[in-house]
Amino acid sequence: MFRTKKKNIEDKLFDLISYLFLILFALIILYPLYLIVVASVSDPNMVSNGQVWYFPKGFTLEGYKRIFEDNSILLGYMNTIIYAGLGAIISVAMTVSGAYPLSRKDFYGKNFFMAIFVFTMFFGGGLIPTYLLVKSLGMLDTVWAMVIPGAVSVWNLIITRTFFQTNIPEELREAAFIDGCSDFRYFIKIILPLSKPIISVLALFVIVGQWNGYFDALIYLSNEKKYPLQLVLRNILIQAEPQLGMMIDVDTLAAKLKVRELIKYSAIIVSSVPLLVIYPFIQKYFVKGVMIGSIKG
């Protein structure tokens, strides 16, 4: 039997300092998030005067009420879920299908194709040529404009290729081929089940990107019924902003500024909660996939 080594004073002191440092580091990260939650249900005048630090003061749900009074918020949620889900499926399928051949030693010309991919990381066509390309393909104001143009990220392709190179032994493929397995069947039956960590990481990257993205929608979409959540929240914030030149009294202006501040904090919570709920379920795959995929990159 193994005996646990008894910790001396230096070990205990090191553990104590480590715990204190980690607690302090966690507080530095978590407190701003907690403060936004508290500010979203507090009187904005007290927030701006620095009276809200730990607990809500002047409790109100006016910000959430104003956001959810707008029917477009649910439509924005639904559109974002569609863009995130469909984008994740397309992006993962294209990235994994592209990275696997590039990881094979017997793939002729893989260095040439890899050089082309890397070239695009430094030199791109720019916004206007990309817009004209999307327009010429007839994808303007469609869901495809949101999920196709950015489906393959070269960075994700490199991470995925490295994952295959470092985690799928060559002997496994040789053994499968000796047993009569084809390339396609080997990829579907063996490679994909062994690649859950990197697939989870890729899906999370795409979902987070789609969930927080609004620039593509701003450029490619003109129908408000197709706007994602972030663009809907942006429009709600703009509508709550007092317009320059409006003939309003001081009390009305103060009330509008108060509502705008509440909506601002509430919008952050409304847009962040779904990702905060999903992340713990795939966190173990995320850490493992990123670490393994980035080693020897």
Stockholm file with secondary structure:
# STOCKHOLM 1.0

chainA/1-297         MFRTKKKNIEDKLFDLISYLFLILFALIILYPLYLIVVASVSDPNMVSNGQVWYFPKGFTLEGYKRIFEDNSILLGYMNTIIYAGLGAIISVAMTVSGAYPLSRKDFYGKNFFMAIFVFTMFFGGGLIPTYLLVKSLGMLDTVWAMVIPGAVSVWNLIITRTFFQTNIPEELREAAFIDGCSDFRYFIKIILPLSKPIISVLALFVIVGQWNGYFDALIYLSNEKKYPLQLVLRNILIQAEPQLGMMIDVDTLAAKLKVRELIKYSAIIVSSVPLLVIYPFIQKYFVKGVMIGSIKG
#=GR chainA/1-297 SS CCCCCCCCHHHHHHHHHHHHHHHHHHHHHHHHHHHHHHHHTSCHHHHHTTCCSSSCSSCCCHHHHHHHHSTHHHHHHHHHHHHHHHHHHHHHHHHHHHHHHHHCTTCTTHHHHHHHHHHHHHCCCCHHHHHHHHHHTTCTTSTHHHHSTTSCCHHHHHHHHHHHHHHSCHHHHHHHHHTTCCHHHHIIIIIHHHTHHHHHHHHHHHHHHHHHCCHHHHHHCCCGGGCCHHHHHHHHHHHHSCCTTCCCCHHHHHHHHHHHHHHHHHHHHHHHHHHHHHHHHHHHHHHHHHHHHHTTC
#=GC SS_cons         CCCCCCCCHHHHHHHHHHHHHHHHHHHHHHHHHHHHHHHHTSCHHHHHTTCCSSSCSSCCCHHHHHHHHSTHHHHHHHHHHHHHHHHHHHHHHHHHHHHHHHHCTTCTTHHHHHHHHHHHHHCCCCHHHHHHHHHHTTCTTSTHHHHSTTSCCHHHHHHHHHHHHHHSCHHHHHHHHHTTCCHHHHIIIIIHHHTHHHHHHHHHHHHHHHHHCCHHHHHHCCCGGGCCHHHHHHHHHHHHSCCTTCCCCHHHHHHHHHHHHHHHHHHHHHHHHHHHHHHHHHHHHHHHHHHHHHTTC
//
